[in-house]
Amino acid sequence: MKVWLFFLENRNIKIVTCVIPVVKGVTYDAVYQNDKDGKWIPIEQPVVPVVHYAAYGEPLSKDQLKKLSMPVGEK
């Protein structure tokens, strides 16, 4: 899935367009924002979102993620 991530780096918001595998047991630090008057404003102390997976999917294991980073044919 193509996603847009917004990161706070050195007090500046960075936007990354990418595909991100979800890994079991990993917490992703995300900056949750509101659009206010055409500007994105970081939400202070946002509520942690409920996580659910579509079509009975589940997160990757750390071993599966490691295999994804290897060239095809290696174990």
N, C-alpha and C positions, 0 to 999 in steps of 0.2 A: 504494500500500500504506500502510495506517495503521501508524505506528510510534510507539514511546515512546522519547524521547531523554532522557537524564539528563546535565545539564551542571553543572560545578562553577563557580560564580560567587561571588566574594568569600567563598570557603570554605564556601559553602552549596550543596547540591544542588538544582538546578532541573529540573523535569520538564516536557517539552513533548510534546504529542500532535499529530502532523502527518503530512503526506505530504512526502517529501523526494526530489527528483530527484537521481540520481547523475550526477555530471559527470566526464568523462574528465580525469585528471590532478589532481583535487582530493583532498586528504587531509582527512578530517573528524576533528577532535579530539573524541574521545568518552571518557567516564569509564567504564571497565569496572569492574563491581562484583560482589561476592559477597554472598549473603544469609547472614548469620551471626547466629543467635539472633533472627531476626525483624527485623534491621536491615541496611540496605544499606551495605556497607563498600567504598570504592574500592580497587581492586587496584593496588598500586604496581608499576610496570614490567611491564605486561601484555604478553603475546606479541601481536604484530600478527596480526589474524585473516586467514585466507585469504579472498579475495573471489572470488565466482563469481556468475553471473547466470542466472536461471531462464529456461527456454524459449528459449535461444539469444539472449537479450537482450544489450544492450551499453549502456554509459553514454552519456549525452547529450553532444554537443559543446557548447562554450561558446556557439556561435552558436545552437544549438537552445534552450539555457537562456535566452538573451537574448530569443528570440522568444516563449517562454512567459510572459515578464514584460510583454509588450506587449498592449494591447487588441486584440481580434479585428479583423482587416481591415487592420492596419498591418504594414509590412515593416521 
